[in-house]
Structure formats: structure tokens, C-alpha cells
Amino acid sequence: MYEYLIIGAGVTGITLCKKFREAGIDNILVLEADDKIGGLCKTEEVEGHQLDIGGGHFFHTKHPEVFEYVFSHLPESEFQYYKRVSKIELEGNTIDYPVESNVWQLPLEQQIKYIISIIRNGESQNKPEPKNYEEWIRWKLGDRICDHYMIPYNEKLWGVKPEQMDCDWLYKIPQVNVEEVLQYSLEREADVNKFPAHIHFYYPVKGGFQRIVEALAEEEREYICLNTRVSDLEYRDSRWIVNKEYEAKHVVNTVPWNDLYKALGEPAKLSFDFEKIKYNRLMISLYEKEYDHDWHWRYIPDIQKCYHREFYIHNFAADSKANGIYLESNLNRYKQKKLKYEGKLLYETETEAAYPIPVIGHKKAIEHILEYYESQNLFGVGRWGQHQYQNADVSMYEAMKFVEKRIKEDGIC
Ligand SMILES: Cc1cc2nc3c(=O)[nH]c(=O)nc-3n(C[C@H](O)[C@H](O)[C@H](O)COP(=O)(O)OP(=O)(O)OC[C@H]3O[C@@H](n4cnc5c(N)ncnc54)[C@H](O)[C@@H]3O)c2cc1C
């Protein structure tokens, strides 16, 4: 019987496996549905282009232990360090991200409209806190940014109206400094050091983002069983029987809970909660088209265009052929709108589960699910296991914290 059985071999599953083994537990098994490890962090080489098939992936973290973890497997020298060049296509202009700090790059007439709208935002005027995502955007950034960028962009990305989404995942975002917005416009320059998000990132010199997971998994291969989808989970006599074949004392789930609903025997008392666990799907389309700028990616809020982001691969993947561009589109939207793009289409691939959608009520739902199964030694960790908007670095961090906690609580060694 396995001490721990882990569902999924993405960065979370791999990190769990590695950290449990480092803690002395190697009676462990990772089951992975795909024929490759890596989950959303996979890269495929297509006609000389490095295509991150889960969409645009870049490495950065605020957790020093994650830097240490990653760089101890793939040395820092194997990465290129970039100052982010991310753009937004806004009302016929291309300006730097984030929009609120770069309004000064718009033509004067538009600048005035955006600034007035930012000055009148609800947060600056101490208006009551918003209840959903659309209200939150208006309250935070004002109507103009909301109507011309955030609402269309988010609708395109999530495939759900922002008014149907919660805003409880945005609590960390700092207040927009209206004085700074005005100052940048008058001085025609922004202070990048004051931007809310990180302005640098790492990307592997060779082999795309997948290089990171490959390095992390190098010594874990014998514990990972590929081509094995978990489709049956039965709890009997204080143990889990998985796919009627593997027995385990503990199971850690790193895949979307809603995908396991059937496998778990459709638990009636949690059906309402499982319904609130939703994700979107993406289509990733690789094109060849000439470009001679240094942009890494660009956000496209234009509702007429089916895709919401475009990536200029050669500008961050040093070993990728010139002129490779890939587009991310919400899969439903892609099917309805049909993608039109100038350039030569080389390849397209679907990402089954891309972003966990924070629909209203999602937080309580995942809390119920986690609480219910924890008493049966079935846990959830990572982007899907915790159903949270986590980047790969946060999923690694959560996996590390989870193992530490389990070892401390159970004293298993
Ligand atoms: C478009 C996009 C852009 C992103 N950009 C960044 C970025 O720039 N930087 C960053 O750090 N992060 C980024 N992320 C987030 C990052 O991809 C995730 O945080 C991370 O990959 C989560 O890893 P995971 O192991 O938890 O899940 P996953 O990578 O989804 O892995 C889950 C694994 O489980 C397997 N699986 C599914 N169902 C089953 C089953 N029933 N049985 C067995 N196996 C199963 C899957 O095949 C997969 O391999 C981005 C994500 C997306 C979608």
C-alpha cells in the first residue's frame, strides 16, 4: 500500500513527490493521464519554434525558497533574465502594461478621458466595496478602463461575464495612486519601480518553459506512472482504492475537482459545491509572421478579435526560430468566432483546463470540498487542488508547504 498517491504530474505533483521523498517517504506513486509530464507547463517544438502549449509561461516568484528550489535543479545560468515588455492594444494604440500607469502614452484627448475616469473611481472616493468582479473593476480603475479594456478583455479570457465572477481573489491589489497617474502624464514617463506586478521574469535559454519541469522531475521518473487517468476513487476501511488497482493511505489531488466528481461516486451532499468548480479552456494557435520589435506579449481587448493575447516567441525563447507568434483564445469563443489572423498558421492545440474561474460562491465551494475529504485523507493542492489562480511558482510553494505540514502533523518519516 502506498503512503501517498498523487493525482497529476504537473509542477504540483512533481514537487509533492520530490518533497515527500526528501522527507524520507518514498512509498509514493504519481498517476498522470497524459503520456508526458508537465501539465500546463509543457512545451512542444514545432518547425523550430518553441511553443508553450499551455499558453504563455514565464518564471518569477516572490518566494526565495522557490527560486532556490528551481535554480538548484536548473541553474540560473540556464535562464535568460528579461525586463518585461508587455503591451496592451487600446482603442487603436499600443501602450505599455499596466494601463493605469501608462495612460500618458495615449493621444492627449484620450489621456484626458482616462485620467478623469481614474480620478472618479469608487475606491478613491471611498465608495462601498464592490460585490462582483465588474463592480470591482469600475471601483478600482474607473469606467473608461473598465469599458474599453478590462471588461472586454476579461470576457474574452474567462468566457464568463465579469458580473458573474467574485472579486475575493483580488484583495491584494493595491489602490491606484491617482497622483502618480497624473504625474506620469505631465512628465510623460512612468516610474516602473512603482508598478504593482513584477517587471522582470526568467525564461529557459533552451527547450521552453518545460525545461523547468523536466529538471525538477529528473529524479522522480520512476515514481510517475504515465498514461494512467484516475477514473475511480473508492474510500474503504480507512484507505483509498484508486482505479480498483492501487491502494493508498493518503491521496493528494492536483487536478480539477469537477473532473473527479464521477470518479468519487458523485457525492450528492457536495453536488452544489462541485457545480461551482469551473475552468475555462484555451486554443493555442502558432503562426509565422514577421515582426521587428522587442515585445514579449500583447493583450488584445478588441471584442471583434477572437484571441485575447499574442506572444512573440523569439523575443523571450532564445533558441526559437524568428517570427514565431502564438495566440491564446478562449476555446468557446474560438469556436463561435473563428480565428482570423494574418500570417501562416503552423499548428493549433487545445488546453483542456486553463484557468480556474472564480464564479460567485467558488471559495465556499472549494472550502467545503477540501474540508469534507480531508477527514478521509484526500487532500487538494495547487492551482486545481485548491482551485485558486496560482502561477507555477505558487503551486510549487503550496506543494512545499503542504508536505512540511503533513510531516509535522503526522510525524511520518
Ligand atoms: C494561459 C496560462 C498562462 C500561464 N502563465 C504562467 C506564467 O507566466 N508563469 C507561471 O508561473 N505560471 C503560469 N501559469 C500557471 C501554471 O501553468 C500553473 O500554475 C501550473 O502549471 C499548475 O500546475 P499543476 O501541476 O497544479 O497543474 P497542471 O499543470 O494542470 O497539471 C495537472 C496534471 O494532471 C493531469 N491530470 C488531469 N486529470 C487527471 C486524472 N484524472 N488523472 C491523472 N492525471 C490527470 C494533467 O494531464 C496534468 O499533467 C499559466 C497558466 C495558463 C493556463
The ligand as an SDF file (V2000), in Angstrom:
LIG
                    3D

 53 58  0  0  0  0  0  0  0  0999 V2000
   -2.5060   30.5950  -20.2120 C   0  0  0  0  0  0  0  0  0  0  0  0
   -1.7300   30.3680  -18.9650 C   0  0  0  0  0  0  0  0  0  0  0  0
   -0.6410   31.1600  -18.6800 C   0  0  0  0  0  0  0  0  0  0  0  0
    0.1020   30.9540  -17.5270 C   0  0  0  0  0  0  0  0  0  0  0  0
    1.2120   31.7080  -17.3120 N   0  0  0  0  0  0  0  0  0  0  0  0
    2.0170   31.4340  -16.2720 C   0  0  0  0  0  0  0  0  0  0  0  0
    3.2580   32.1320  -16.1080 C   0  0  0  0  0  0  0  0  0  0  0  0
    3.6000   33.0270  -16.8980 O   0  0  0  0  0  0  0  0  0  0  0  0
    4.0400   31.8090  -15.0620 N   0  0  0  0  0  0  0  0  0  0  0  0
    3.6990   30.8220  -14.1700 C   0  0  0  0  0  0  0  0  0  0  0  0
    4.4700   30.5620  -13.2480 O   0  0  0  0  0  0  0  0  0  0  0  0
    2.5200   30.1640  -14.2830 N   0  0  0  0  0  0  0  0  0  0  0  0
    1.6900   30.4270  -15.3060 C   0  0  0  0  0  0  0  0  0  0  0  0
    0.5100   29.7440  -15.4490 N   0  0  0  0  0  0  0  0  0  0  0  0
    0.0600   28.8530  -14.3700 C   0  0  0  0  0  0  0  0  0  0  0  0
    0.7200   27.4820  -14.3830 C   0  0  0  0  0  0  0  0  0  0  0  0
    0.5030   26.8520  -15.6170 O   0  0  0  0  0  0  0  0  0  0  0  0
    0.0970   26.6230  -13.2790 C   0  0  0  0  0  0  0  0  0  0  0  0
    0.1280   27.2920  -12.0540 O   0  0  0  0  0  0  0  0  0  0  0  0
    0.8170   25.3090  -13.0770 C   0  0  0  0  0  0  0  0  0  0  0  0
    1.1680   24.7190  -14.2690 O   0  0  0  0  0  0  0  0  0  0  0  0
   -0.0920   24.3920  -12.2560 C   0  0  0  0  0  0  0  0  0  0  0  0
    0.4900   23.1450  -12.1710 O   0  0  0  0  0  0  0  0  0  0  0  0
   -0.3300   21.9190  -11.6170 P   0  0  0  0  0  0  0  0  0  0  0  0
    0.5960   20.7750  -11.5240 O   0  0  0  0  0  0  0  0  0  0  0  0
   -1.0270   22.3270  -10.3750 O   0  0  0  0  0  0  0  0  0  0  0  0
   -1.4870   21.6620  -12.6840 O   0  0  0  0  0  0  0  0  0  0  0  0
   -1.3530   21.1410  -14.1920 P   0  0  0  0  0  0  0  0  0  0  0  0
   -0.1720   21.7120  -14.8360 O   0  0  0  0  0  0  0  0  0  0  0  0
   -2.6780   21.3760  -14.8340 O   0  0  0  0  0  0  0  0  0  0  0  0
   -1.1010   19.5850  -14.0290 O   0  0  0  0  0  0  0  0  0  0  0  0
   -2.1360   18.6850  -13.7440 C   0  0  0  0  0  0  0  0  0  0  0  0
   -1.7540   17.3450  -14.3540 C   0  0  0  0  0  0  0  0  0  0  0  0
   -2.7620   16.3970  -14.0250 O   0  0  0  0  0  0  0  0  0  0  0  0
   -3.0330   15.5820  -15.1520 C   0  0  0  0  0  0  0  0  0  0  0  0
   -4.4110   15.0520  -14.9870 N   0  0  0  0  0  0  0  0  0  0  0  0
   -5.5900   15.6870  -15.2090 C   0  0  0  0  0  0  0  0  0  0  0  0
   -6.6300   14.8730  -14.9140 N   0  0  0  0  0  0  0  0  0  0  0  0
   -6.0950   13.7230  -14.4940 C   0  0  0  0  0  0  0  0  0  0  0  0
   -6.6440   12.4980  -13.9920 C   0  0  0  0  0  0  0  0  0  0  0  0
   -7.9600   12.3060  -13.8670 N   0  0  0  0  0  0  0  0  0  0  0  0
   -5.7920   11.5030  -13.6460 N   0  0  0  0  0  0  0  0  0  0  0  0
   -4.4450   11.6710  -13.7200 C   0  0  0  0  0  0  0  0  0  0  0  0
   -3.8630   12.8140  -14.1790 N   0  0  0  0  0  0  0  0  0  0  0  0
   -4.6790   13.8210  -14.5470 C   0  0  0  0  0  0  0  0  0  0  0  0
   -2.8660   16.5260  -16.3270 C   0  0  0  0  0  0  0  0  0  0  0  0
   -2.6100   15.8030  -17.5230 O   0  0  0  0  0  0  0  0  0  0  0  0
   -1.6670   17.3580  -15.8750 C   0  0  0  0  0  0  0  0  0  0  0  0
   -0.4530   16.7980  -16.2840 O   0  0  0  0  0  0  0  0  0  0  0  0
   -0.2750   29.9440  -16.5930 C   0  0  0  0  0  0  0  0  0  0  0  0
   -1.3800   29.1420  -16.8740 C   0  0  0  0  0  0  0  0  0  0  0  0
   -2.1070   29.3420  -18.0440 C   0  0  0  0  0  0  0  0  0  0  0  0
   -3.2840   28.4680  -18.3550 C   0  0  0  0  0  0  0  0  0  0  0  0
  1  2  1  0
  2  3  1  0
  2 52  2  0
  3  4  2  0
  4  5  1  0
  4 50  1  0
  5  6  2  0
  6  7  1  0
  6 13  1  0
  7  8  2  0
  7  9  1  0
  9 10  1  0
 10 11  2  0
 10 12  1  0
 12 13  2  0
 13 14  1  0
 14 15  1  0
 14 50  1  0
 15 16  1  0
 16 17  1  0
 16 18  1  0
 18 19  1  0
 18 20  1  0
 20 21  1  0
 20 22  1  0
 22 23  1  0
 23 24  1  0
 24 25  2  0
 24 26  1  0
 24 27  1  0
 27 28  1  0
 28 29  2  0
 28 30  1  0
 28 31  1  0
 31 32  1  0
 32 33  1  0
 33 34  1  0
 33 48  1  0
 34 35  1  0
 35 36  1  0
 35 46  1  0
 36 37  1  0
 36 45  1  0
 37 38  2  0
 38 39  1  0
 39 40  1  0
 39 45  2  0
 40 41  1  0
 40 42  2  0
 42 43  1  0
 43 44  2  0
 44 45  1  0
 46 47  1  0
 46 48  1  0
 48 49  1  0
 50 51  2  0
 51 52  1  0
 52 53  1  0
M  END
$$$$
